[in-house]
Each structure stands twice: as structure tokens, then as C-alpha cells.
Amino acid sequence: DAAPKTCVVTGASRGIGKAIALALGAEGNNVVVNYASSAGPAEEVAKAIEASGGKAIAVQGNMASLDDVNALFAATKEAFGGVDVLVNNAGITRDTLMMRMKPDMWQDVIDLNLSGVFYCTQAACKMMRKGPGRIINIASVVGVTGNAGQANYSAAKAGTIGLTKTVAREYAGRKIVCNAIAPGFIASDMTAELGDDIEAKILQTIPLGRYGQPEEVAGLVKFLALDPAGEYITGQTFNIDGGMVM
């Protein structure tokens, strides 16, 4: 068996991030479970990883803050000696139509969903100096298609896709690969509250006729993070959206 990899997953206390952290941990790896404010749930994720045969620590930090990012990677180094895999998952939405979008609604989303990805990637690449390493950015199909009411979010996600390609080019020589995943509608607390009418409309846009599950996204992350075949995949964006965008 391969030696355990150290995996940092941002925004890992719930949803897609939680599913990713659990999937990587179940393979016997060291997982750093980052969270912004949900300490209890993050500790539960860490406990579940330990129970499944991995090792885990939960580390608080707002990835929009460079100080918090640096503290996260310092804690990672202290606990596990370095980092092999970074999954940039932390993100927020502040949806409204463009004409009503206040400057702070724009900035808050850009700061976390785009700048946070940059800060974490920069910190991880410093620690991966000797390579190899793998970086997976959780983008969104709206970064490819745009979406009314999500100027901030779609811009941040499109920016993340562009950043992914630049990181792939800059770090290929060090055997650090970087890819993005663009989920469509994934079942979450948010989708659960949409109501039947909106849900019916959404499902009509998805050829497979259902929401994706967080575990399905986690399966793709696990492949890109751990599978030997992932060594020759870089700079790509993988849609996981039931066929919504083709």
C-alpha cells in the first residue's frame, strides 16, 4: 500500500467538503478538516475519519484571510509534516440580481471563493516544493455558463477555472498537477429548501433528471487526488452535473 497522503480540505464541515474529507480519510490518509465556524460538525467529521482508519485534525480558519490560511498550513505541517493534496472547496453565495448587488456582496464572494483559492494554492505549493502534489479546485458549472443572480459567484468560479490552468502550467515542472471540478446541482441544505415548483424546473434542465450527491463529487475528487492515473491529468475542468452542460 502507498504511504498515507496528507490532504487539506477547506470548508469540510458539511456538504461536498465533508463528503470529500470522509472519502479521502477512508483510504487511510491524513486529513486536515478546515472549517470557518462549525466547530462541532468539523470535529465529528474528524472523528469519523479516525474511525474509518485515517488520521484527522479539525482546524478553524476563514480562507479569505491570509493569516488564517498561513495558520492552517502551519498546523498541517506540525501535525503531519507537509501536504500532498489540497482540495479548495470553501465557498459562499450571496445571490441577487446584478443591479441590486451591494459592493460587500460582490467582495465577500470574491474574497473567499477566488482569493481564498489563490492563498491556499500559494501556501500549498510552497510546502510541495519538491513535488509531487495534487490540487483540486471545486468550481461550478456557473463558472462556465454564467447564471442570473450570481454575478459574484460565477465570476469567482470562472476565475478559479482560469487560475487552475495557470497553476497547472507553472507547477508542471515540479510534478504538481492542478484540476478543477465543476459541479451542477448537488443535493444540499440549499436545494432541500427550494420548493417543488423550482425543483421541477431545475430537474428539467438536467438530462439525468436528478440532483447529484455529494458522494459522487467526492468520488471524482478521490480519483484526481489519489489514483496513479491522475499523475497525467492537469489543467482540466471536469463537469459533474448530470449532463446539464455539454
FENKA-V650512 format. One record per helix or strand of 2 or more residues. SS is the DSSP state (@ for helix, = for strand). FROM is the first residue (numbers start at 0). TO is the last residue. If there is no record, write none. Layout:
BEGIN
ss=SS from=FROM to=TO
ss=SS from=FROM to=TO
END
This chain:
BEGIN
ss== from=5 to=8
ss=@ from=14 to=24
ss== from=29 to=34
ss=@ from=38 to=50
ss== from=54 to=59
ss=@ from=65 to=79
ss== from=84 to=87
ss=@ from=97 to=99
ss=@ from=102 to=126
ss== from=132 to=137
ss=@ from=141 to=144
ss=@ from=150 to=173
ss== from=175 to=182
ss=@ from=188 to=191
ss=@ from=195 to=203
ss=@ from=213 to=225
ss=@ from=227 to=231
ss== from=236 to=239
END
